[in-house]
Amino acid sequence: MDDTPPCPQCSCEFTYELSGLFVCPECAHEWSVQAGDDAAEATPVIRDAVGNVLADGDSVTIVKDVKVKGSSQPIKVGTKVRDIRLVQGVGDHDIDAKVDGFGPMMLKSSVVKKA
């Protein structure tokens, strides 16, 4: 039969190739021919402001004042944030953490340094 791989999102068997991409007719997902060979794509590495690789559960320190929407005070330089969680696909904010005195919030990896 056909040698096209099933859709990685919905597992539909009726995928087809179009202009160098595989296309799923059921969910409209498109992926490259090379990605079809590598079903497990590598997750991007998240680095802090100085280039250290971050991981879930790390402790980080804020390296510049961060303005907080809805608060009159910023998060100050040197504030330590423990037990971070890395998230993907939420704009440019890639760290989910609980900051003492401010509560849960999303942070950019460019404003933190691994502690």
C-alpha positions as CSV (number, residue, x, y, z in Angstrom):
1,M,0.0,0.0,0.0
2,D,1.2,3.5,0.8
3,D,4.4,4.1,2.7
4,T,3.4,7.4,4.3
5,P,3.6,7.5,8.1
6,P,0.5,8.0,10.3
7,C,-0.2,11.4,11.7
8,P,1.8,12.1,14.9
9,Q,-1.1,14.1,16.4
10,C,-4.2,12.0,15.7
11,S,-2.8,8.8,14.3
12,C,-4.8,9.0,11.1
13,E,-3.7,6.5,8.5
14,F,-4.8,8.5,5.5
15,T,-1.9,11.0,5.3
16,Y,-0.4,12.1,2.1
17,E,2.7,14.0,0.8
18,L,2.3,17.5,-0.6
19,S,5.3,19.7,-1.6
20,G,7.8,18.0,0.7
21,L,5.4,17.9,3.7
22,F,3.2,15.2,5.0
23,V,-0.4,16.3,5.5
24,C,-3.2,14.8,7.6
25,P,-6.7,15.2,6.1
26,E,-8.5,14.8,9.4
27,C,-6.7,17.2,11.7
28,A,-4.8,19.3,9.1
29,H,-1.5,18.8,10.8
30,E,1.6,19.2,8.5
31,W,5.1,18.0,9.2
32,S,8.3,17.7,7.2
33,V,9.4,14.5,5.5
34,Q,12.6,14.4,7.7
35,A,10.5,14.8,10.8
36,G,8.4,11.8,9.7
37,D,11.5,9.7,9.9
38,D,12.2,11.1,13.4
39,A,8.9,10.8,15.2
40,A,10.4,11.9,18.6
41,E,11.6,15.4,18.1
42,A,14.1,16.8,20.6
43,T,12.8,19.3,23.1
44,P,14.6,22.6,22.9
45,V,17.2,23.4,25.6
46,I,16.3,26.3,27.9
47,R,19.3,28.4,29.1
48,D,19.5,31.2,31.7
49,A,20.8,34.7,31.2
50,V,24.5,33.5,31.3
51,G,24.1,30.3,29.3
52,N,23.6,27.6,31.9
53,V,21.2,24.9,31.0
54,L,18.0,24.9,33.2
55,A,16.0,21.9,34.3
56,D,12.8,21.3,36.3
57,G,13.3,21.7,40.0
58,D,16.3,24.1,39.8
59,S,16.7,27.2,41.9
60,V,17.3,30.5,40.1
61,T,18.1,34.1,41.1
62,I,16.6,37.1,39.4
63,V,19.3,39.1,37.6
64,K,17.4,42.3,36.8
65,D,14.3,44.0,38.3
66,V,11.1,42.6,36.8
67,K,8.0,44.7,36.7
68,V,4.9,42.8,37.7
69,K,1.6,43.8,36.2
70,G,-0.9,44.7,38.8
71,S,1.7,45.4,41.5
72,S,3.4,48.6,42.4
73,Q,6.6,46.9,43.3
74,P,9.0,45.0,41.0
75,I,10.7,41.7,41.8
76,K,14.1,42.9,42.9
77,V,17.5,41.7,41.7
78,G,18.8,38.8,43.8
79,T,15.4,37.4,44.6
80,K,15.8,33.6,44.8
81,V,13.1,31.4,43.2
82,R,13.1,27.7,44.1
83,D,11.7,24.7,42.4
84,I,11.1,26.1,38.9
85,R,9.1,24.2,36.2
86,L,10.0,24.6,32.5
87,V,7.1,25.0,30.1
88,Q,7.0,25.1,26.3
89,G,4.8,27.0,23.9
90,V,3.7,29.9,26.2
91,G,5.2,32.8,24.2
92,D,8.6,33.8,25.4
93,H,7.9,33.0,29.1
94,D,9.4,29.6,29.6
95,I,9.6,29.2,33.4
96,D,6.6,28.6,35.7
97,A,7.5,29.4,39.3
98,K,6.2,30.6,42.7
99,V,7.9,33.8,43.7
100,D,7.8,34.6,47.5
101,G,5.7,37.7,48.1
102,F,4.2,37.6,44.6
103,G,2.7,34.1,44.1
104,P,2.7,31.9,41.0
105,M,3.9,33.5,37.8
106,M,5.6,32.9,34.5
107,L,9.2,34.2,34.0
108,K,11.5,34.6,31.0
109,S,14.7,32.6,31.2
110,S,16.6,35.8,30.1
111,V,16.0,37.4,33.5
112,V,17.2,34.5,35.7
113,K,20.5,32.9,36.6
114,K,20.9,29.4,37.9
115,A,21.7,29.4,41.6
